[in-house]
Amino acid sequence: MARVVVDVMPKPEILDPQGKAVLGALPRLGFEGVTDVRQGKRFELEIDGELTPARLAEVEQMAETLLSNPVIEDYAVRVLAEPEVGA
């Protein structure tokens, strides 16, 4: 079994009101030095069986057609390293 992560973020040219709200709240809570915040989504998918190039291409298709809106969002697919047995 493999675990694949899809990170989805608004494209740089798209306004991010949620990120701006977080950015405005940080100083009010005593956190200084943050100059920008962008809020996105993270999906973790557990893939049954071996993660072949064909399966990874299928995850890419999932990311493009369901998990993100390619008009306003970018996505990145990455495979998480499997933990060592007994760790």
PDB file with SEQRES, HELIX, SHEET and CRYST1 records, atoms N, CA, C and O in Angstrom:
SEQRES   1 A   87  MET ALA ARG VAL VAL VAL ASP VAL MET PRO LYS PRO GLU          
SEQRES   2 A   87  ILE LEU ASP PRO GLN GLY LYS ALA VAL LEU GLY ALA LEU          
SEQRES   3 A   87  PRO ARG LEU GLY PHE GLU GLY VAL THR ASP VAL ARG GLN          
SEQRES   4 A   87  GLY LYS ARG PHE GLU LEU GLU ILE ASP GLY GLU LEU THR          
SEQRES   5 A   87  PRO ALA ARG LEU ALA GLU VAL GLU GLN MET ALA GLU THR          
SEQRES   6 A   87  LEU LEU SER ASN PRO VAL ILE GLU ASP TYR ALA VAL ARG          
SEQRES   7 A   87  VAL LEU ALA GLU PRO GLU VAL GLY ALA                          
HELIX    1 AA1 PRO A   17  ARG A   28  1                                  12    
HELIX    2 AA2 PRO A   53  MET A   62  1                                  10    
HELIX    3 AA3 ALA A   63  LEU A   67  3                                   5    
SHEET    1 AA1 3 LYS A  41  ILE A  47  0                                        
SHEET    2 AA1 3 ALA A   2  PRO A  10 -1                                        
SHEET    3 AA1 3 GLU A  73  LEU A  80 -1                                        
CRYST1    1.000    1.000    1.000  90.00  90.00  90.00 P 1           1          
ATOM      1  N   MET A   1       0.850  -1.173   0.000  1.00  0.00           N  
ATOM      2  CA  MET A   1       0.000   0.000   0.000  1.00  0.00           C  
ATOM      3  C   MET A   1       0.895   1.234   0.000  1.00  0.00           C  
ATOM      4  O   MET A   1       1.897   1.278   0.713  1.00  0.00           O  
ATOM      5  N   ALA A   2       0.541   2.218  -0.784  1.00  0.00           N  
ATOM      6  CA  ALA A   2       1.305   3.462  -0.872  1.00  0.00           C  
ATOM      7  C   ALA A   2       0.409   4.627  -0.482  1.00  0.00           C  
ATOM      8  O   ALA A   2      -0.813   4.562  -0.609  1.00  0.00           O  
ATOM      9  N   ARG A   3       1.030   5.674  -0.011  1.00  0.00           N  
ATOM     10  CA  ARG A   3       0.295   6.892   0.330  1.00  0.00           C  
ATOM     11  C   ARG A   3       0.788   8.006  -0.575  1.00  0.00           C  
ATOM     12  O   ARG A   3       1.987   8.269  -0.671  1.00  0.00           O  
ATOM     13  N   VAL A   4      -0.167   8.656  -1.241  1.00  0.00           N  
ATOM     14  CA  VAL A   4       0.131   9.740  -2.162  1.00  0.00           C  
ATOM     15  C   VAL A   4      -0.554  10.994  -1.635  1.00  0.00           C  
ATOM     16  O   VAL A   4      -1.699  10.939  -1.187  1.00  0.00           O  
ATOM     17  N   VAL A   5       0.142  12.119  -1.686  1.00  0.00           N  
ATOM     18  CA  VAL A   5      -0.403  13.392  -1.234  1.00  0.00           C  
ATOM     19  C   VAL A   5      -0.598  14.297  -2.443  1.00  0.00           C  
ATOM     20  O   VAL A   5       0.277  14.407  -3.302  1.00  0.00           O  
ATOM     21  N   VAL A   6      -1.761  14.944  -2.496  1.00  0.00           N  
ATOM     22  CA  VAL A   6      -2.035  15.950  -3.517  1.00  0.00           C  
ATOM     23  C   VAL A   6      -2.224  17.273  -2.781  1.00  0.00           C  
ATOM     24  O   VAL A   6      -3.170  17.429  -2.009  1.00  0.00           O  
ATOM     25  N   ASP A   7      -1.325  18.222  -3.022  1.00  0.00           N  
ATOM     26  CA  ASP A   7      -1.434  19.562  -2.454  1.00  0.00           C  
ATOM     27  C   ASP A   7      -2.034  20.471  -3.514  1.00  0.00           C  
ATOM     28  O   ASP A   7      -1.561  20.517  -4.650  1.00  0.00           O  
ATOM     29  N   VAL A   8      -3.082  21.195  -3.130  1.00  0.00           N  
ATOM     30  CA  VAL A   8      -3.786  22.084  -4.055  1.00  0.00           C  
ATOM     31  C   VAL A   8      -3.701  23.505  -3.497  1.00  0.00           C  
ATOM     32  O   VAL A   8      -4.041  23.745  -2.338  1.00  0.00           O  
ATOM     33  N   MET A   9      -3.244  24.446  -4.329  1.00  0.00           N  
ATOM     34  CA  MET A   9      -3.097  25.841  -3.908  1.00  0.00           C  
ATOM     35  C   MET A   9      -3.697  26.759  -4.965  1.00  0.00           C  
ATOM     36  O   MET A   9      -3.685  26.430  -6.152  1.00  0.00           O  
ATOM     37  N   PRO A  10      -4.223  27.914  -4.541  1.00  0.00           N  
ATOM     38  CA  PRO A  10      -4.676  28.888  -5.540  1.00  0.00           C  
ATOM     39  C   PRO A  10      -3.493  29.338  -6.390  1.00  0.00           C  
ATOM     40  O   PRO A  10      -2.378  29.480  -5.889  1.00  0.00           O  
ATOM     41  N   LYS A  11      -3.741  29.559  -7.661  1.00  0.00           N  
ATOM     42  CA  LYS A  11      -2.685  30.087  -8.528  1.00  0.00           C  
ATOM     43  C   LYS A  11      -2.246  31.447  -7.991  1.00  0.00           C  
ATOM     44  O   LYS A  11      -3.043  32.155  -7.375  1.00  0.00           O  
ATOM     45  N   PRO A  12      -0.981  31.819  -8.220  1.00  0.00           N  
ATOM     46  CA  PRO A  12      -0.460  33.075  -7.650  1.00  0.00           C  
ATOM     47  C   PRO A  12      -1.282  34.313  -8.030  1.00  0.00           C  
ATOM     48  O   PRO A  12      -1.378  35.255  -7.243  1.00  0.00           O  
ATOM     49  N   GLU A  13      -1.861  34.314  -9.206  1.00  0.00           N  
ATOM     50  CA  GLU A  13      -2.609  35.497  -9.656  1.00  0.00           C  
ATOM     51  C   GLU A  13      -4.048  35.541  -9.122  1.00  0.00           C  
ATOM     52  O   GLU A  13      -4.757  36.522  -9.347  1.00  0.00           O  
ATOM     53  N   ILE A  14      -4.478  34.501  -8.426  1.00  0.00           N  
ATOM     54  CA  ILE A  14      -5.830  34.431  -7.877  1.00  0.00           C  
ATOM     55  C   ILE A  14      -5.836  34.997  -6.462  1.00  0.00           C  
ATOM     56  O   ILE A  14      -4.991  34.636  -5.643  1.00  0.00           O  
ATOM     57  N   LEU A  15      -6.788  35.883  -6.174  1.00  0.00           N  
ATOM     58  CA  LEU A  15      -6.922  36.421  -4.823  1.00  0.00           C  
ATOM     59  C   LEU A  15      -7.253  35.291  -3.855  1.00  0.00           C  
ATOM     60  O   LEU A  15      -7.971  34.353  -4.203  1.00  0.00           O  
ATOM     61  N   ASP A  16      -6.727  35.386  -2.649  1.00  0.00           N  
ATOM     62  CA  ASP A  16      -6.940  34.360  -1.628  1.00  0.00           C  
ATOM     63  C   ASP A  16      -7.478  35.041  -0.369  1.00  0.00           C  
ATOM     64  O   ASP A  16      -6.703  35.363   0.532  1.00  0.00           O  
ATOM     65  N   PRO A  17      -8.800  35.267  -0.292  1.00  0.00           N  
ATOM     66  CA  PRO A  17      -9.347  35.978   0.865  1.00  0.00           C  
ATOM     67  C   PRO A  17      -9.140  35.234   2.188  1.00  0.00           C  
ATOM     68  O   PRO A  17      -8.969  35.871   3.227  1.00  0.00           O  
ATOM     69  N   GLN A  18      -9.151  33.913   2.166  1.00  0.00           N  
ATOM     70  CA  GLN A  18      -8.916  33.165   3.409  1.00  0.00           C  
ATOM     71  C   GLN A  18      -7.483  33.375   3.891  1.00  0.00           C  
ATOM     72  O   GLN A  18      -7.242  33.562   5.083  1.00  0.00           O  
ATOM     73  N   GLY A  19      -6.552  33.344   2.969  1.00  0.00           N  
ATOM     74  CA  GLY A  19      -5.167  33.605   3.329  1.00  0.00           C  
ATOM     75  C   GLY A  19      -4.983  35.011   3.881  1.00  0.00           C  
ATOM     76  O   GLY A  19      -4.249  35.209   4.849  1.00  0.00           O  
ATOM     77  N   LYS A  20      -5.646  35.988   3.268  1.00  0.00           N  
ATOM     78  CA  LYS A  20      -5.555  37.373   3.745  1.00  0.00           C  
ATOM     79  C   LYS A  20      -6.157  37.504   5.138  1.00  0.00           C  
ATOM     80  O   LYS A  20      -5.633  38.250   5.965  1.00  0.00           O  
ATOM     81  N   ALA A  21      -7.255  36.787   5.414  1.00  0.00           N  
ATOM     82  CA  ALA A  21      -7.865  36.828   6.745  1.00  0.00           C  
ATOM     83  C   ALA A  21      -6.904  36.267   7.791  1.00  0.00           C  
ATOM     84  O   ALA A  21      -6.775  36.832   8.877  1.00  0.00           O  
ATOM     85  N   VAL A  22      -6.230  35.160   7.474  1.00  0.00           N  
ATOM     86  CA  VAL A  22      -5.254  34.585   8.397  1.00  0.00           C  
ATOM     87  C   VAL A  22      -4.100  35.556   8.595  1.00  0.00           C  
ATOM     88  O   VAL A  22      -3.641  35.760   9.719  1.00  0.00           O  
ATOM     89  N   LEU A  23      -3.630  36.157   7.505  1.00  0.00           N  
ATOM     90  CA  LEU A  23      -2.529  37.119   7.585  1.00  0.00           C  
ATOM     91  C   LEU A  23      -2.894  38.281   8.511  1.00  0.00           C  
ATOM     92  O   LEU A  23      -2.060  38.730   9.297  1.00  0.00           O  
ATOM     93  N   GLY A  24      -4.123  38.764   8.425  1.00  0.00           N  
ATOM     94  CA  GLY A  24      -4.569  39.855   9.283  1.00  0.00           C  
ATOM     95  C   GLY A  24      -4.713  39.453  10.738  1.00  0.00           C  
ATOM     96  O   GLY A  24      -4.513  40.278  11.629  1.00  0.00           O  
ATOM     97  N   ALA A  25      -5.054  38.201  10.994  1.00  0.00           N  
ATOM     98  CA  ALA A  25      -5.265  37.731  12.367  1.00  0.00           C  
ATOM     99  C   ALA A  25      -3.957  37.456  13.096  1.00  0.00           C  
ATOM    100  O   ALA A  25      -3.902  37.594  14.318  1.00  0.00           O  
ATOM    101  N   LEU A  26      -2.910  37.073  12.388  1.00  0.00           N  
ATOM    102  CA  LEU A  26      -1.656  36.698  13.043  1.00  0.00           C  
ATOM    103  C   LEU A  26      -1.092  37.799  13.951  1.00  0.00           C  
ATOM    104  O   LEU A  26      -0.759  37.511  15.101  1.00  0.00           O  
ATOM    105  N   PRO A  27      -0.972  39.049  13.479  1.00  0.00           N  
ATOM    106  CA  PRO A  27      -0.439  40.089  14.374  1.00  0.00           C  
ATOM    107  C   PRO A  27      -1.347  40.348  15.582  1.00  0.00           C  
ATOM    108  O   PRO A  27      -0.861  40.643  16.674  1.00  0.00           O  
ATOM    109  N   ARG A  28      -2.644  40.238  15.387  1.00  0.00           N  
ATOM    110  CA  ARG A  28      -3.569  40.437  16.509  1.00  0.00           C  
ATOM    111  C   ARG A  28      -3.387  39.367  17.579  1.00  0.00           C  
ATOM    112  O   ARG A  28      -3.722  39.581  18.744  1.00  0.00           O  
ATOM    113  N   LEU A  29      -2.859  38.220  17.177  1.00  0.00           N  
ATOM    114  CA  LEU A  29      -2.614  37.135  18.123  1.00  0.00           C  
ATOM    115  C   LEU A  29      -1.171  37.123  18.638  1.00  0.00           C  
ATOM    116  O   LEU A  29      -0.768  36.224  19.375  1.00  0.00           O  
ATOM    117  N   GLY A  30      -0.412  38.131  18.236  1.00  0.00           N  
ATOM    118  CA  GLY A  30       0.952  38.260  18.739  1.00  0.00           C  
ATOM    119  C   GLY A  30       2.024  37.633  17.875  1.00  0.00           C  
ATOM    120  O   GLY A  30       3.178  37.556  18.295  1.00  0.00           O  
ATOM    121  N   PHE A  31       1.680  37.184  16.682  1.00  0.00           N  
ATOM    122  CA  PHE A  31       2.661  36.579  15.774  1.00  0.00           C  
ATOM    123  C   PHE A  31       3.119  37.621  14.767  1.00  0.00           C  
ATOM    124  O   PHE A  31       2.310  38.197  14.039  1.00  0.00           O  
ATOM    125  N   GLU A  32       4.418  37.856  14.734  1.00  0.00           N  
ATOM    126  CA  GLU A  32       4.973  38.891  13.850  1.00  0.00           C  
ATOM    127  C   GLU A  32       5.879  38.272  12.801  1.00  0.00           C  
ATOM    128  O   GLU A  32       6.350  37.145  12.956  1.00  0.00           O  
ATOM    129  N   GLY A  33       6.118  39.022  11.730  1.00  0.00           N  
ATOM    130  CA  GLY A  33       7.106  38.632  10.738  1.00  0.00           C  
ATOM    131  C   GLY A  33       6.572  37.841   9.559  1.00  0.00           C  
ATOM    132  O   GLY A  33       7.338  37.519   8.651  1.00  0.00           O  
ATOM    133  N   VAL A  34       5.284  37.515   9.539  1.00  0.00           N  
ATOM    134  CA  VAL A  34       4.711  36.791   8.395  1.00  0.00           C  
ATOM    135  C   VAL A  34       4.266  37.830   7.375  1.00  0.00           C  
ATOM    136  O   VAL A  34       3.496  38.734   7.701  1.00  0.00           O  
ATOM    137  N   THR A  35       4.748  37.704   6.136  1.00  0.00           N  
ATOM    138  CA  THR A  35       4.443  38.706   5.123  1.00  0.00           C  
ATOM    139  C   THR A  35       3.355  38.281   4.144  1.00  0.00           C  
ATOM    140  O   THR A  35       2.793  39.128   3.449  1.00  0.00           O  
ATOM    141  N   ASP A  36       3.043  36.980   4.074  1.00  0.00           N  
ATOM    142  CA  ASP A  36       1.985  36.528   3.171  1.00  0.00           C  
ATOM    143  C   ASP A  36       1.508  35.154   3.623  1.00  0.00           C  
ATOM    144  O   ASP A  36       2.275  34.370   4.183  1.00  0.00           O  
ATOM    145  N   VAL A  37       0.241  34.875   3.373  1.00  0.00           N  
ATOM    146  CA  VAL A  37      -0.354  33.571   3.672  1.00  0.00           C  
ATOM    147  C   VAL A  37      -1.212  33.169   2.486  1.00  0.00           C  
ATOM    148  O   VAL A  37      -2.006  33.968   1.989  1.00  0.00           O  
ATOM    149  N   ARG A  38      -1.056  31.941   2.035  1.00  0.00           N  
ATOM    150  CA  ARG A  38      -1.918  31.362   1.008  1.00  0.00           C  
ATOM    151  C   ARG A  38      -2.503  30.097   1.610  1.00  0.00           C  
ATOM    152  O   ARG A  38      -1.775  29.278   2.172  1.00  0.00           O  
ATOM    153  N   GLN A  39      -3.803  29.936   1.495  1.00  0.00           N  
ATOM    154  CA  GLN A  39      -4.450  28.754   2.060  1.00  0.00           C  
ATOM    155  C   GLN A  39      -4.824  27.804   0.939  1.00  0.00           C  
ATOM    156  O   GLN A  39      -5.353  28.216  -0.093  1.00  0.00           O  
ATOM    157  N   GLY A  40      -4.544  26.527   1.154  1.00  0.00           N  
ATOM    158  CA  GLY A  40      -4.852  25.512   0.159  1.00  0.00           C  
ATOM    159  C   GLY A  40      -5.484  24.295   0.774  1.00  0.00           C  
ATOM    160  O   GLY A  40      -6.013  24.340   1.885  1.00  0.00           O  
ATOM    161  N   LYS A  41      -5.426  23.199   0.035  1.00  0.00           N  
ATOM    162  CA  LYS A  41      -6.012  21.929   0.469  1.00  0.00           C  
ATOM    163  C   LYS A  41      -4.954  20.835   0.331  1.00  0.00           C  
ATOM    164  O   LYS A  41      -4.063  20.912  -0.516  1.00  0.00           O  
ATOM    165  N   ARG A  42      -5.073  19.815   1.182  1.00  0.00           N  
ATOM    166  CA  ARG A  42      -4.181  18.655   1.111  1.00  0.00           C  
ATOM    167  C   ARG A  42      -5.052  17.408   1.133  1.00  0.00           C  
ATOM    168  O   ARG A  42      -5.922  17.255   1.991  1.00  0.00           O  
ATOM    169  N   PHE A  43      -4.805  16.525   0.180  1.00  0.00           N  
ATOM    170  CA  PHE A  43      -5.502  15.247   0.106  1.00  0.00           C  
ATOM    171  C   PHE A  43      -4.480  14.136   0.274  1.00  0.00           C  
ATOM    172  O   PHE A  43      -3.441  14.148  -0.387  1.00  0.00           O  
ATOM    173  N   GLU A  44      -4.757  13.177   1.148  1.00  0.00           N  
ATOM    174  CA  GLU A  44      -3.906  11.997   1.291  1.00  0.00           C  
ATOM    175  C   GLU A  44      -4.686  10.800   0.772  1.00  0.00           C  
ATOM    176  O   GLU A  44      -5.779  10.501   1.254  1.00  0.00           O  
ATOM    177  N   LEU A  45      -4.117  10.122  -0.211  1.00  0.00           N  
ATOM    178  CA  LEU A  45      -4.768   8.962  -0.809  1.00  0.00           C  
ATOM    179  C   LEU A  45      -3.949   7.718  -0.503  1.00  0.00           C  
ATOM    180  O   LEU A  45      -2.740   7.697  -0.735  1.00  0.00           O  
ATOM    181  N   GLU A  46      -4.590   6.693   0.011  1.00  0.00           N  
ATOM    182  CA  GLU A  46      -3.932   5.404   0.188  1.00  0.00           C  
ATOM    183  C   GLU A  46      -4.264   4.556  -1.028  1.00  0.00           C  
ATOM    184  O   GLU A  46      -5.433   4.331  -1.342  1.00  0.00           O  
ATOM    185  N   ILE A  47      -3.236   4.093  -1.700  1.00  0.00           N  
ATOM    186  CA  ILE A  47      -3.387   3.340  -2.934  1.00  0.00           C  
ATOM    187  C   ILE A  47      -3.150   1.869  -2.623  1.00  0.00           C  
ATOM    188  O   ILE A  47      -2.111   1.495  -2.078  1.00  0.00           O  
ATOM    189  N   ASP A  48      -4.115   1.053  -2.973  1.00  0.00           N  
ATOM    190  CA  ASP A  48      -4.024  -0.385  -2.746  1.00  0.00           C  
ATOM    191  C   ASP A  48      -3.051  -1.001  -3.746  1.00  0.00           C  
ATOM    192  O   ASP A  48      -3.097  -0.689  -4.936  1.00  0.00           O  
ATOM    193  N   GLY A  49      -2.188  -1.861  -3.271  1.00  0.00           N  
ATOM    194  CA  GLY A  49      -1.243  -2.542  -4.155  1.00  0.00           C  
ATOM    195  C   GLY A  49      -0.037  -1.674  -4.463  1.00  0.00           C  
ATOM    196  O   GLY A  49       0.216  -0.670  -3.797  1.00  0.00           O  
ATOM    197  N   GLU A  50       0.700  -2.078  -5.484  1.00  0.00           N  
ATOM    198  CA  GLU A  50       1.930  -1.391  -5.871  1.00  0.00           C  
ATOM    199  C   GLU A  50       1.609  -0.091  -6.591  1.00  0.00           C  
ATOM    200  O   GLU A  50       0.664  -0.022  -7.377  1.00  0.00           O  
ATOM    201  N   LEU A  51       2.400   0.937  -6.318  1.00  0.00           N  
ATOM    202  CA  LEU A  51       2.224   2.226  -6.975  1.00  0.00           C  
ATOM    203  C   LEU A  51       3.047   2.240  -8.259  1.00  0.00           C  
ATOM    204  O   LEU A  51       4.228   2.589  -8.254  1.00  0.00           O  
ATOM    205  N   THR A  52       2.411   1.857  -9.343  1.00  0.00           N  
ATOM    206  CA  THR A  52       3.069   1.806 -10.648  1.00  0.00           C  
ATOM    207  C   THR A  52       2.974   3.175 -11.323  1.00  0.00           C  
ATOM    208  O   THR A  52       2.194   4.021 -10.886  1.00  0.00           O  
ATOM    209  N   PRO A  53       3.751   3.403 -12.376  1.00  0.00           N  
ATOM    210  CA  PRO A  53       3.608   4.653 -13.124  1.00  0.00           C  
ATOM    211  C   PRO A  53       2.182   4.869 -13.634  1.00  0.00           C  
ATOM    212  O   PRO A  53       1.712   6.005 -13.680  1.00  0.00           O  
ATOM    213  N   ALA A  54       1.494   3.802 -14.013  1.00  0.00           N  
ATOM    214  CA  ALA A  54       0.110   3.930 -14.489  1.00  0.00           C  
ATOM    215  C   ALA A  54      -0.809   4.381 -13.361  1.00  0.00           C  
ATOM    216  O   ALA A  54      -1.688   5.216 -13.577  1.00  0.00           O  
ATOM    217  N   ARG A  55      -0.615   3.838 -12.159  1.00  0.00           N  
ATOM    218  CA  ARG A  55      -1.434   4.245 -11.004  1.00  0.00           C  
ATOM    219  C   ARG A  55      -1.152   5.694 -10.634  1.00  0.00           C  
ATOM    220  O   ARG A  55      -2.072   6.442 -10.301  1.00  0.00           O  
ATOM    221  N   LEU A  56       0.124   6.096 -10.692  1.00  0.00           N  
ATOM    222  CA  LEU A  56       0.478   7.473 -10.386  1.00  0.00           C  
ATOM    223  C   LEU A  56      -0.119   8.429 -11.417  1.00  0.00           C  
ATOM    224  O   LEU A  56      -0.541   9.533 -11.070  1.00  0.00           O  
ATOM    225  N   ALA A  57      -0.156   8.013 -12.675  1.00  0.00           N  
ATOM    226  CA  ALA A  57      -0.801   8.823 -13.716  1.00  0.00           C  
ATOM    227  C   ALA A  57      -2.297   8.948 -13.441  1.00  0.00           C  
ATOM    228  O   ALA A  57      -2.897   9.986 -13.722  1.00  0.00           O  
ATOM    229  N   GLU A  58      -2.897   7.901 -12.898  1.00  0.00           N  
ATOM    230  CA  GLU A  58      -4.307   7.942 -12.532  1.00  0.00           C  
ATOM    231  C   GLU A  58      -4.548   8.946 -11.404  1.00  0.00           C  
ATOM    232  O   GLU A  58      -5.551   9.660 -11.412  1.00  0.00           O  
ATOM    233  N   VAL A  59      -3.639   9.003 -10.443  1.00  0.00           N  
ATOM    234  CA  VAL A  59      -3.751   9.986  -9.360  1.00  0.00           C  
ATOM    235  C   VAL A  59      -3.631  11.394  -9.930  1.00  0.00           C  
ATOM    236  O   VAL A  59      -4.364  12.291  -9.512  1.00  0.00           O  
ATOM    237  N   GLU A  60      -2.725  11.599 -10.870  1.00  0.00           N  
ATOM    238  CA  GLU A  60      -2.611  12.900 -11.549  1.00  0.00           C  
ATOM    239  C   GLU A  60      -3.936  13.289 -12.192  1.00  0.00           C  
ATOM    240  O   GLU A  60      -4.361  14.441 -12.103  1.00  0.00           O  
ATOM    241  N   GLN A  61      -4.589  12.323 -12.841  1.00  0.00           N  
ATOM    242  CA  GLN A  61      -5.882  12.588 -13.473  1.00  0.00           C  
ATOM    243  C   GLN A  61      -6.937  12.929 -12.423  1.00  0.00           C  
ATOM    244  O   GLN A  61      -7.759  13.820 -12.639  1.00  0.00           O  
ATOM    245  N   MET A  62      -6.919  12.224 -11.285  1.00  0.00           N  
ATOM    246  CA  MET A  62      -7.845  12.547 -10.190  1.00  0.00           C  
ATOM    247  C   MET A  62      -7.641  13.985  -9.730  1.00  0.00           C  
ATOM    248  O   MET A  62      -8.598  14.732  -9.526  1.00  0.00           O  
ATOM    249  N   ALA A  63      -6.370  14.356  -9.571  1.00  0.00           N  
ATOM    250  CA  ALA A  63      -6.046  15.701  -9.096  1.00  0.00           C  
ATOM    251  C   ALA A  63      -6.549  16.765 -10.064  1.00  0.00           C  
ATOM    252  O   ALA A  63      -7.062  17.804  -9.648  1.00  0.00           O  
ATOM    253  N   GLU A  64      -6.399  16.500 -11.340  1.00  0.00           N  
ATOM    254  CA  GLU A  64      -6.797  17.487 -12.346  1.00  0.00           C  
ATOM    255  C   GLU A  64      -8.301  17.575 -12.534  1.00  0.00           C  
ATOM    256  O   GLU A  64      -8.826  18.658 -12.794  1.00  0.00           O  
ATOM    257  N   THR A  65      -9.007  16.449 -12.407  1.00  0.00           N  
ATOM    258  CA  THR A  65     -10.435  16.451 -12.729  1.00  0.00           C  
ATOM    259  C   THR A  65     -11.362  16.582 -11.522  1.00  0.00           C  
ATOM    260  O   THR A  65     -12.498  17.032 -11.669  1.00  0.00           O  
ATOM    261  N   LEU A  66     -10.895  16.195 -10.325  1.00  0.00           N  
ATOM    262  CA  LEU A  66     -11.795  16.207  -9.172  1.00  0.00           C  
ATOM    263  C   LEU A  66     -11.235  17.004  -7.992  1.00  0.00           C  
ATOM    264  O   LEU A  66     -11.963  17.781  -7.372  1.00  0.00           O  
ATOM    265  N   LEU A  67      -9.960  16.821  -7.677  1.00  0.00           N  
ATOM    266  CA  LEU A  67      -9.422  17.402  -6.462  1.00  0.00           C  
ATOM    267  C   LEU A  67      -9.056  18.872  -6.598  1.00  0.00           C  
ATOM    268  O   LEU A  67      -8.919  19.566  -5.591  1.00  0.00           O  
ATOM    269  N   SER A  68      -8.897  19.352  -7.810  1.00  0.00           N  
ATOM    270  CA  SER A  68      -8.554  20.760  -8.017  1.00  0.00           C  
ATOM    271  C   SER A  68      -9.420  21.346  -9.129  1.00  0.00           C  
ATOM    272  O   SER A  68     -10.031  20.626  -9.920  1.00  0.00           O  
ATOM    273  N   ASN A  69      -9.448  22.669  -9.160  1.00  0.00           N  
ATOM    274  CA  ASN A  69     -10.058  23.394 -10.265  1.00  0.00           C  
ATOM    275  C   ASN A  69      -8.905  24.003 -11.051  1.00  0.00           C  
ATOM    276  O   ASN A  69      -8.371  25.038 -10.652  1.00  0.00           O  
ATOM    277  N   PRO A  70      -8.506  23.378 -12.170  1.00  0.00           N  
ATOM    278  CA  PRO A  70      -7.301  23.827 -12.875  1.00  0.00           C  
ATOM    279  C   PRO A  70      -7.371  25.253 -13.412  1.00  0.00           C  
ATOM    280  O   PRO A  70      -6.343  25.809 -13.798  1.00  0.00           O  
ATOM    281  N   VAL A  71      -8.546  25.850 -13.444  1.00  0.00           N  
ATOM    282  CA  VAL A  71      -8.656  27.237 -13.895  1.00  0.00           C  
ATOM    283  C   VAL A  71      -8.056  28.184 -12.860  1.00  0.00           C  
ATOM    284  O   VAL A  71      -7.423  29.177 -13.216  1.00  0.00           O  
ATOM    285  N   ILE A  72      -8.258  27.874 -11.566  1.00  0.00           N  
ATOM    286  CA  ILE A  72      -7.808  28.792 -10.520  1.00  0.00           C  
ATOM    287  C   ILE A  72      -6.824  28.178  -9.530  1.00  0.00           C  
ATOM    288  O   ILE A  72      -6.330  28.875  -8.643  1.00  0.00           O  
ATOM    289  N   GLU A  73      -6.529  26.874  -9.668  1.00  0.00           N  
ATOM    290  CA  GLU A  73      -5.663  26.209  -8.709  1.00  0.00           C  
ATOM    291  C   GLU A  73      -4.558  25.421  -9.400  1.00  0.00           C  
ATOM    292  O   GLU A  73      -4.733  24.902 -10.502  1.00  0.00           O  
ATOM    293  N   ASP A  74      -3.420  25.347  -8.726  1.00  0.00           N  
ATOM    294  CA  ASP A  74      -2.326  24.466  -9.126  1.00  0.00           C  
ATOM    295  C   ASP A  74      -2.308  23.296  -8.153  1.00  0.00           C  
ATOM    296  O   ASP A  74      -2.774  23.415  -7.019  1.00  0.00           O  
ATOM    297  N   TYR A  75      -1.774  22.176  -8.594  1.00  0.00           N  
ATOM    298  CA  TYR A  75      -1.661  21.030  -7.698  1.00  0.00           C  
ATOM    299  C   TYR A  75      -0.300  20.370  -7.881  1.00  0.00           C  
ATOM    300  O   TYR A  75       0.345  20.498  -8.921  1.00  0.00           O  
ATOM    301  N   ALA A  76       0.112  19.664  -6.839  1.00  0.00           N  
ATOM    302  CA  ALA A  76       1.351  18.891  -6.877  1.00  0.00           C  
ATOM    303  C   ALA A  76       1.070  17.529  -6.264  1.00  0.00           C  
ATOM    304  O   ALA A  76       0.443  17.427  -5.209  1.00  0.00           O  
ATOM    305  N   VAL A  77       1.537  16.490  -6.932  1.00  0.00           N  
ATOM    306  CA  VAL A  77       1.358  15.119  -6.452  1.00  0.00           C  
ATOM    307  C   VAL A  77       2.717  14.612  -5.982  1.00  0.00           C  
ATOM    308  O   VAL A  77       3.721  14.749  -6.680  1.00  0.00           O  
ATOM    309  N   ARG A  78       2.733  14.024  -4.787  1.00  0.00           N  
ATOM    310  CA  ARG A  78       3.982  13.455  -4.279  1.00  0.00           C  
ATOM    311  C   ARG A  78       3.679  12.175  -3.520  1.00  0.00           C  
ATOM    312  O   ARG A  78       2.605  12.010  -2.940  1.00  0.00           O  
ATOM    313  N   VAL A  79       4.636  11.290  -3.538  1.00  0.00           N  
ATOM    314  CA  VAL A  79       4.507  10.000  -2.858  1.00  0.00           C  
ATOM    315  C   VAL A  79       5.196  10.115  -1.506  1.00  0.00           C  
ATOM    316  O   VAL A  79       6.348  10.540  -1.426  1.00  0.00           O  
ATOM    317  N   LEU A  80       4.486   9.734  -0.435  1.00  0.00           N  
ATOM    318  CA  LEU A  80       5.096   9.726   0.891  1.00  0.00           C  
ATOM    319  C   LEU A  80       5.927   8.478   1.047  1.00  0.00           C  
ATOM    320  O   LEU A  80       5.537   7.405   0.588  1.00  0.00           O  
ATOM    321  N   ALA A  81       7.054   8.607   1.680  1.00  0.00           N  
ATOM    322  CA  ALA A  81       7.909   7.453   1.942  1.00  0.00           C  
ATOM    323  C   ALA A  81       7.189   6.523   2.920  1.00  0.00           C  
ATOM    324  O   ALA A  81       6.549   6.968   3.873  1.00  0.00           O  
ATOM    325  N   GLU A  82       7.309   5.247   2.664  1.00  0.00           N  
ATOM    326  CA  GLU A  82       6.692   4.257   3.553  1.00  0.00           C  
ATOM    327  C   GLU A  82       7.521   4.157   4.828  1.00  0.00           C  
ATOM    328  O   GLU A  82       8.749   4.107   4.764  1.00  0.00           O  
ATOM    329  N   PRO A  83       6.860   4.128   5.986  1.00  0.00           N  
ATOM    330  CA  PRO A  83       7.626   3.978   7.228  1.00  0.00           C  
ATOM    331  C   PRO A  83       8.284   2.601   7.273  1.00  0.00           C  
ATOM    332  O   PRO A  83       7.769   1.628   6.720  1.00  0.00           O  
ATOM    333  N   GLU A  84       9.439   2.543   7.947  1.00  0.00           N  
ATOM    334  CA  GLU A  84      10.138   1.268   8.072  1.00  0.00           C  
ATOM    335  C   GLU A  84       9.366   0.360   9.001  1.00  0.00           C  
ATOM    336  O   GLU A  84       8.752   0.827   9.960  1.00  0.00           O  
ATOM    337  N   VAL A  85       9.389  -0.924   8.730  1.00  0.00           N  
ATOM    338  CA  VAL A  85       8.719  -1.903   9.561  1.00  0.00           C  
ATOM    339  C   VAL A  85       9.402  -1.915  10.937  1.00  0.00           C  
ATOM    340  O   VAL A  85      10.625  -2.005  11.038  1.00  0.00           O  
ATOM    341  N   GLY A  86       8.579  -1.822  11.992  1.00  0.00           N  
ATOM    342  CA  GLY A  86       9.118  -1.827  13.348  1.00  0.00           C  
ATOM    343  C   GLY A  86       9.502  -0.449  13.845  1.00  0.00           C  
ATOM    344  O   GLY A  86       9.976  -0.308  14.972  1.00  0.00           O  
ATOM    345  N   ALA A  87       9.304   0.577  13.017  1.00  0.00           N  
ATOM    346  CA  ALA A  87       9.685   1.943  13.441  1.00  0.00           C  
ATOM    347  C   ALA A  87       8.556   2.598  14.189  1.00  0.00           C  
ATOM    348  O   ALA A  87       8.686   3.742  14.624  1.00  0.00           O  
TER     349      ALA A  87                                                      
END                                                                             
